[in-house]
Amino acid sequence: MHISNIVEIPDCFAVKAALSCNLMKKAELEAVEEFVLKNLKKRNVHIIFDFENVERMNSTALGNLSMIYKDIAEQKGSLYLYNVDEIARRTMEITCFTHIIKIFNTYDEVVAAIKG
């Protein structure tokens, strides 16, 4: 599990991180949750994940991602994803995951959406 390129974006109260992991593995999921909770304690914040290097997404990974989303939503934060590959995006669309988690093609699109 690797979280890299962590960037604080103060003008839109966001933290961006690149994930290189398999969200189906418990240890990797716990590291992502730890990162999220640490950043949510700072303030109600937007969490932005770059999915370019996420190895696999299936129903287990979606369930784990929904737990991460729940933690963020309980703290009045928001979760955004970008660079999600076509197969994972389609899986999220079929399961209506895109109704609760915002998915964008690029980082610039995420920032524009946050800034409104």
N, C-alpha and C positions, 0 to 999 in steps of 0.2 A: 504494500500500500504506500502510495506516495502522494502527498499533497504539495504542490509546488506553485511558484509564481503567485504567492499570496500578496495581494495588493489592496490597501485600504483606499477607498474612494470617498473622501470626506464630503465632497459637494453633493453626493447623493446617498450618504450614509450606507455604503455598501462595502462588502469584502468579497474579493474575487479570488478564486483558487482553481488551479488545474488539478484534475484528478487523474491518476494513473493507477487503476485498481480494478478489482473484480468485486462488485458490490454484493456478490452472493456469499463471499467469505466473511464469517463473523468477525474476525480480528480486523479486517479492513473496514468493515462497516462501523465497528466501534471507534476506529480512528477518525472516520468522517464525522460521526456523531460528536465526538470529543471536540473536534475543530468547530463544529456548528455551535455547540453549547458555549464554548469559550468565547466565541465572537458575539453571541447573543447577549451574554452578560454585560458587554460593554454598553449596549444600547439596543433599541429596537432597530434592527438592521436588515438590509437586503443581503442575502447570500447568493453569490453567483458562482456556478460551477461550470468550468470548461470541460466538456465530455470528450474532447478529441482523443484522449488516450485511454478511455474506459474500454476494458477488454471485452466484456460481455454484458448483455442485458437480457434477462428472461423474467418470468413471473416472480421468482424469488427476489431478484434484484429490484423489481418494481415494488414488491412488498416492503423491502428494506428502505427503499427511497421514500415510500409513503410514511414510514416511521420517522425518518429524518424530517420530512415535510411537517409532520405533526408537531415535533419538537419546535420547529421554527414558528409555526402558526400559533402555538400556545404562548410564545413570547412576543407576539405581534410583529414578527418578522415576515419576510417574503423570500421565496426560493425561485431562482431563475436558472435555466440551463441553456447552454449554447454549444455548438459543434457536436450536436447529437447525431450519430450516423443514421442513415435512412432506415435501417431495419429496427433500431431501437425506437426511433421516432414513430414509426408505423405501429409498433407494439404499444407505445404510449397512447397513440390515437385510438386504436381499437379498444383499449381498456378504459377509455375516457380519462386517462391520467392527465391529458392536456387541458382538462377542465379545471384542474386545481394547481398544476404547475405550469408556469410560463416557459415556453421553449422558443428560442430564437436561433437564427443562423449564425449571427456574429455578435461579438462583444459590444460593438457600437450600437447595434439594435437594442441590446439589453439596457445600456446606459440611457439611450433616448427614451425608452419606455418608462424607466424609473423617473427620469426628470420630467416626464409628461409633456 
